[in-house]
Amino acid sequence: MIVADILTSYIEDSLKEINLGNGSIIGFVTENGREVIFENIPEGAAGTAAVNDVVGELVQNLNRVSETLDRNMGELKSEIAAFKTE
């Protein structure tokens, strides 16, 4: 693993110059978990990268909601246990 503090825009510009052929996808994940994807598609054709980005954000949001629910359930169980011992 390599960790470097580089501007996202610099990485985006560099990746846009890589041509792996039509239909190829290249991307990276930022420090805060944002997925940046570039898709090489013929002009006028529909791509899948935008959909993948939306799905990725939804998954991240669902994970945050799940973590919050787990934390809240733990706190609620502690409060119930404390109440029962009083």
N, C-alpha and C positions, 0 to 999 in steps of 0.2 A: 504494500500500500504506500502511496506517495501522497503527502499532504502539502499543499502549496496555497498561499494567499494570493490569488490572481483575480483580477476583475472579471466578472461574469461576461461582460461585453467583449473582452479580449478573447476568451475561450469561445464564445459564440462566433465571432468573426473568423477565428482560426478553423473551427469545425465546418463552417459554411463553405470553406475553400476545398475541403476534402471531397472528392468525387468517387464514390464506391459503386456507381452505376444506378440505373433507374430502379426504384423500389427499395433502395437501401435506407436504413435508419441509423443515425448516430446521435448520441446524446451524452449528458452527464447529469449528476445530481449535485446540487449546491449544498453548502454547509447546513442550511436550515431544512433540507429534505426536498426542496423543489426540484422536480425533474425537468430538464430542458432537452427537447428532442428536435432534431432536424431530419426531415425526410426528403430524399431525392426523388421527385416525381416529375413526369413530363408536364409542361405548362398546360393548364386547364384541367388536369386530372385531379381526382379527389384523393386525399391522403388519409392515413390513419393516425398520424402523430398527434393531431389536435384532440382526437377522441381519447387516445391513450393518456394525454396530459390531464384531461378532465377526470378520467377514471382514477388516475393516480391521486389527484386531489381528493376525490370522494373517499378513496381508501384511507388516506391520511386522516381525513375528518372523522371517519367511522372509528378508526383506531383511537383518536383522541377522546371521542364520546365513550367508547368502551372503557378506556383507562379511567375516565372520570366516574363512570358508573361503578366500576370495581372499587375505586377509592371511597366513593360515597357509601357503598354497601358495607365496606369494612368499618367505616366510622359508625354507621347505623347499628351494626352488630355489636360494636364496642359499647355504644350507648345503651342498647337493650340489656347487654350483660351487666353493665354497671347499675342499671335500674333494678334488675332482678336481685342484686346483692344488697340493695338498700333496705 
